Amino acid sequence: MTPAQAVNVGLISCSRSKLDRPAPARELYISPLFRAARLYAERCYGRGKWFILCARYGLVAPDQLLAPYDLTLRQLSCAEREAWGDRVAVELTDRFPAGTVLWFHAGVLYRDAIARVVPHQVRFPLAGLRIGEQLAWYRQRAPAPRQQIVHPMTSLPKLLTDALALLIDVR
């Protein structure tokens, strides 16, 4: 696989802050850092090319429905983290060919548990950055889309004109 053909896959870690009800994984985690990473992943990797690393469930697709839980890799023993990393590595290997580049947007425990055993290329764009620095990194690379604020009454003439044009075309 040439560099131009390489598949880039984003892996972002879950967060402690969650909704209090079941939700798709992309919505369950509500920390500012997770939201920034999710926005970046959605824009840079695209559908089917980014996943969430979850201590409880392993490799999670963004649309997968999850119930809230309270478990982090930090709570697992070294052997349990190693087994978790092996399971996720198998899932990644089954899903993506060798030559795939895995971009870890995750803490060191998540990265170390997986990166040591996958046959893929691995990248750590946020390694060594503190949380505030990570948020700044995402802000610089995935700015929020500009939203045009339109007062409802300002679009009324256009709506009326469009509706009238449809009526004239129908007759």
ABEGO torsion letter per residue (X at the ends): XBAAABBBBBBBBBBABBBABBBBAAAABABAAAAAAAAAAAAAAEBGABBBBBAAAEBBBAABBBBBBBBBAAABBAAAAAAAAAAAAAAAAAABBBGBBBBBBBBAAAAAAAAAABABBBBBAABGBBAAAAAAAAAAABBBBBBBBBBAAAAAAAAAAAAAAAAAAAX
